[in-house]
Amino acid sequence: MRRFSRAALKPKRLDRKLASANRQYPSDQIAFKEETIPVNKQFAVDVYRDFARAIRTGTVPFVDPRETLALMHIMAQCRCDAERIRFTPL
């Protein structure tokens, strides 16, 4: 897992020109911390293989497709709402 501390980030104003052609990306230095989180293999699920199995056998997949659609709806709403952001809360 790669993460950073929100507390270490300075507030920034949204730069609208970054959403245009010939994008320029911020050059802020963010200190990331990398960690490995052990996973018990007996609990691992290959969701793509499981979904294919569910389609072939007519059984229920491990991840309910309605959950995926709900997540996609939330992501679309976030993108729509983000158009109004003028100041990042990070």
N, C-alpha and C positions, 0 to 999 in steps of 0.2 A: 504494500500500500504506500502511496506517495501522498503526503499531506503537508500543510503549512499552518502556521498559527495566525488566525485572524487578528489577534491582538497586536501582532508585529507589523501589520499593514497600515499605511497612512491612508486617510480618506482621499478620494480622487473625484474630480469632476468628470462627467462623461464627455468624451471627445467625439462629436458627431462625424468628423471627417474619417474616422477609422472604419466607418461602415460604407465607404465609397470605393471606387476603383483605385488601383495602385495603393492598396492598404499599407499603412505603416503601423507596426506593432510597438506597444510600449516596451521600453528597455529597463523597466524596474527590476531590480535584483530581489527575488523572493527566495528566502531560504526554505527549501523543501526538506522534509525528513522522510526517509525511506524505511519501511518496516516490512518484515515478512510475518504474515499471520498464518500459523499452521492450521491446516484444514484436515479434519478426520475424513479419510477417504471413504469410509462407510456411509457418510452423509452426503457425499458429492453427487450431483445430478448433472448429466449432460442434457441441458434443456432442449437442444435441437434434436438430438437423437430420441429423447423421450417424446417430444411432440410428434415426430415422424411415426414412432411406435403407436401413439394414441390414434393418429389418423388411420394407420394400417389396421389396427385392431378394433377401432370404434370405442376405445376406452377413454377415460379421463386423463388428460395430461397433468404432469406435476404442477405446472403453472397454468392457472385458469386463464384462458384467452381474454376474458372480461377484465382481468387485472391489467393485462398488457394494454388493452384499449383504453382503460381508465388512466393509466400512466401516460399514454400518448396524448390524451386529452389535456391532462395537467401540463405536459410539456408545451403543447400548442398555446395554452392559456398563458403560460409564463412568457413565451416569446411575444405574445400580443401585449401583455402587461409591461414587458421590458421596454417597449417603445416609449413609455412615458418616463423612464428613469433619467434623472438629471444628475444624480449623485449616488455613487455606489456605497452601500452600507458596510462594505468590508473595510 
